[in-house]
């Protein structure tokens, strides 16, 4: 007699939950206050800082997901 349920599906390994900081969406970019050179420069600096912070979180999230995914 052959049983269809003879082989069991392996359970996925337990993995640590992702840190909440890695699940934070990237913030909206700031609006340009006016057309003065100072306002433009400040906005560009703020945008660059937000970009690099978001890029760091994205890289950390991608690394965490890759480490928690079992190899095939």
C-alpha positions as CSV (number, residue, x, y, z in Angstrom):
1,X,0.0,0.0,0.0
2,X,1.4,3.4,-1.0
3,X,0.6,6.5,1.0
4,X,0.6,9.9,-0.5
5,X,1.6,11.6,2.7
6,X,4.6,9.5,3.4
7,X,7.1,12.4,2.9
8,X,6.8,15.4,5.2
9,X,7.4,18.9,4.1
10,X,10.4,20.3,5.9
11,X,9.6,23.2,8.3
12,X,11.2,26.6,7.6
13,X,13.8,27.5,10.1
14,X,12.9,30.1,12.7
15,X,14.3,33.5,11.9
16,X,14.7,36.6,14.0
17,X,12.2,39.4,13.3
18,X,13.4,42.3,11.4
19,X,14.2,45.4,13.4
20,X,11.4,48.0,13.1
21,X,13.8,50.6,11.9
22,X,14.4,48.6,8.7
23,X,10.7,48.6,8.0
24,X,10.4,52.4,8.1
25,X,9.4,53.9,4.8
26,X,11.7,56.6,3.2
27,X,10.5,60.1,4.2
28,X,9.0,62.5,1.7
29,X,11.5,65.0,0.3
30,X,11.4,68.6,1.6
31,X,9.8,71.3,-0.5
32,X,11.9,74.1,-1.8
33,X,11.1,77.2,0.4
34,X,12.0,79.8,-2.2
35,X,14.3,80.3,-5.1
36,X,17.2,81.8,-3.2
37,X,20.6,80.2,-3.5
38,X,20.7,79.6,0.3
39,X,17.3,77.8,0.2
40,X,18.3,75.7,-2.8
41,X,21.6,74.7,-1.2
42,X,20.0,73.8,2.1
43,X,17.3,71.7,0.4
44,X,19.9,69.9,-1.7
45,X,21.9,69.1,1.5
46,X,18.7,67.9,3.2
47,X,17.7,65.7,0.3
48,X,21.1,64.1,0.1
49,X,21.1,63.3,3.8
50,X,17.6,61.8,3.5
51,X,18.7,59.7,0.5
52,X,21.8,58.3,2.2
53,X,19.9,57.5,5.4
54,X,17.2,55.7,3.3
55,X,19.8,53.9,1.2
56,X,21.5,52.6,4.4
57,X,18.2,51.2,5.7
58,X,17.4,49.6,2.4
59,X,20.9,48.0,2.2
60,X,20.5,46.7,5.8
61,X,17.0,45.3,5.0
62,X,18.3,43.6,1.9
63,X,21.1,42.0,3.8
64,X,18.8,40.9,6.6
65,X,16.4,39.3,4.2
66,X,19.3,37.5,2.3
67,X,20.7,36.2,5.6
68,X,17.3,34.8,6.7
69,X,16.5,33.2,3.4
70,X,17.5,29.5,3.3
71,X,19.7,28.6,0.3
72,X,18.2,26.6,-2.5
